[in-house]
Amino acid sequence: MFKHAFSAFIYDPLYNGLTYLVDIVPTHDIGIAVIILTIVVKLILFPLSRQAIRTQAAMRAIAPDVEEIKVRLKNKQEEQAREIFALYKQRGVRPFSSFLLILVQFPILFGLYWVFMKAGFPHVDASLLYSFVPFPDSVNMRFLGLIDMRGHSLLLAALTGITQYAYTRLSMGPRKPAVKEGSPSFSGDMARSFDLQARYVLPLIFTGIAYTLAAALPLYWTSSNLFMILQEIAMGRRLKEKAAKPSEGAGK
């Protein structure tokens, strides 16, 4: 049942979408098709990613209040958790909404892995194509005539890590300085450890993973990161403008 659902909702749409894009791209460049497919997927997921960006911005806005609660109730973990969640509810923050976007993206990434590792491009399986998807005359596996999408690419793996670091840094904001006064709390140490790993360790791990995969996957990953960086910048500006308008009105 799971295999059938995966094929029907993830694998088949990705395979057909990629095949269709390869057919309409003038050079039949599968790398260009991957980039276009990435943009299409990101546009479909835009409502989720927009909510995730808003949540991250709201979390950064209430971070001082959360830190005050943690310091005030550092020896009362249960009461601390209750007050923090009450604060989230009061400010309309849904801290777990970002995880939904991550959960949705994993099946897509796995589906693309299956498409490139198991589908056998440049050969196209006509039995998998929808009736309205044309059979391409050829499939050009060399992205821009330079990178074989079936092989490993150190360049694309490095770009995956760099863009992942840039996106994480942008979405998480500047690092908070370590608290010097008083004894360090367990929750504070955990938060700093997570922050350090998310910023520096995960991009390195992703670079290593990307290098082991067919080059088409780090190309998708890099394109996805670049799209999210641009989206983060655009949404950040809009949120700042919205936040500035009430204060401007109050000043008048």
N, C-alpha and C positions, 0 to 999 in steps of 0.2 A: 504493500500500500504506500509506504513512504517513497519507495523507488518510483512508483507511478506518479505520485504527486510531485516529486522533484523533477521528473522529466516533463510533466505537463506544464508546470508553473515556472520553472527555472531554466532547465537545460534546453528544451525545445524553443522557447522564445528567444533565448540568447543565441542559439545556433542559427535560427532563422533570421534574426535581426542582423547578425554579423554577416551572414551569407548575402542578404539583401544589400547591405551597405557595400560589401566588396564588389557586388555587381554594378552599382551605380557610381562608385568612385572611378574617375577616368583611368587611373593607372592600375586599378584593381588591387591597390596596396592595402594589405590586411592591417597594417599598423595604423594607417589613417582611419580605416573602418573601426578599429578599436577605440581611437580617440573620439570619433563621432558617437559610437555606442556609449562611451563613458558619459558624454554630455547628455544623451537621451536618458540614461539611467538616473543621472543626478537631477535632471528636471522632473522626472517622475517622483523622486524621493524628496523634492524640494519642500513640501509641507512639513515633513518630519525634520529635515535639517534646519529649517527656519525656526521650528519650535525648540530644537536643541540649542541653537545659537542664542535665542531669547533666554532660555533657562540658564546657560552659562553666564550671560550678562547679568541676570538677576542674582545669580549665586555670588558673582564678584561684588555686586552692589551691597549685599547684606553680609559680606565676609567679616567686616569689623564687628557687627552685632553677634555673629556666630562665635568669633574669637573671644568676645567679652563673656559670653555664656560659658565657653570652655574654661576660661581662666577662673571665673566666679564659682563654677561647680566642678572643678577639676577632680575633686575627691568623691563626687556623687554622680557616677556614670549614668545611671538610669534616669535621674532627674535631668541631667544634662541633655540626654537624648530626647526626652519629652519636650523640653523647652525649645530645642533646636527644631524639632518637627512642628511644634506649635508656631514658631517663627516662620517656617516655610509655608504653613497653611495660611497664616495671617497675610503674608506678602504674595500669596498666589504662586509660589515656586514649586515646581514638580521636579525634584532632583533626579528622578530616575528616567525622565523622558529622553535623555541623551542615550541611554542604553538601548532603547528601542531602535534607534537609528543604527547602532552598531550591530544589533541582532539581525536586522534586515539585510545589512550589507554582507554578512558572512556567507549566506547561501548564494548570493550573487557572485562573490569571489570564488567560491567553490565550484559554482556552475561554469564560470569562465575557465577555471583550471581543468575541469572535465572536458570542456569544448576543445581546448588546445592540446591536452595531453592524451585524450582518448578518441577524439573525433577524426583524427587523421588528416587535417589540413596539410597540404593544399588540395587533397581529394575531398570532394563534396558528396555526401550521402543523400541522393535524391529522395530516398524513402522518408527522410526526416523533414523534408521541406513542406511548408504549407502550400496550398494550391496557388496562392497569389505571389509566392516568392520565386523569382526567376532563377534558373540554373546559370551561374556565372561562366563566362567563356574561359576564364583563367583566374588563378589566385596567386597574386604576387606576395611571397612570404618575406621579402626584404623591405623593411621599413625605410622609405626614402632612398632605397637602393643601397643602404649601408648595413642595417642590422637584421640578421635572420631571426624572425619571430619564433622559430622553433628551438633555437639554441639559447645559451646563457649570455647575458650582457652585463658586464661589470659597470658600464656607464649607466644603464637604466636602473640597476640595483642601487648604485650610489645616489642617483636622482630620487629614487624612492625614499631612501633614508633622509636625504637633505630636505625634501619637501614635507616629509612626515614631521621632522624636527621643527620646520618653519610653521607648519599648521598647529602643532601642539603648543609651541611658544605663543603663537598669536591667540589661540583659543583659551589658553589657561592664564594669560596675562603675565606680568612680571613676577619673579619669585619673591616670596615674602622673606624678610630677614629673620634669622633664628632668634627666638626670645632668649635674652641673656639673664633677665631677672627671674628669680625664683627657680624652683626645681622643674625640669622639663616633664611634661605630661606624656602618658603613653599615646593618647590620641594625637597629640602634637607631633610626636616622633613618627608615628605611622603616616600622618599627613605629609610630613616633609620627605619621608622615604618614598611614598607614592609619587610625590611631585618630582623628585629626582629621577626615579625610574622612568616615569612617563616622558620626561623631557629629553633624557640623554640615553638611557639604556634601551628602551623600546625601539627608537629609530635605528640603533645599531643592530638589534635583533632582526628588525624588518629588512634591513639591508642584506643581512646574511641569508634570510629566507628567500628574498627576491632573487638573489643570485642563483639559487638552486632551481628556480622555476623557469619555464619557457619565457623568453623575453617579452612576449605579448602581455603576460600578467603584470610584471613591474611597469610596463607602459601604461596599462589600465590604472594601476595603483598610483603612479606619478600623476597621470592626467586627473584622476579623482582628487588627489591632494591639492593640485593647482586650482581646480574648480572650487574646492571648499575654502581655500585661502582667499580667492577673489570674493566668494560669497560672504565669508566672515568679515572682510574689509567693508564690503557694501552694506551689509546688515549692521555692522558696528557704527558706521557713519549715520545710518538712518535712525538707530536707537539714540545716538548722541544728539541728533537734531531734535528728536521728539522730546528728549529730556530737557533740552535747552529752551524749548518754546514756552513752557509754563513759567520758568524763571524770568524770561524776557517780558512776558505779560505782567508778571508781578512787579517788575521794575518800573513799568510804565504806570 
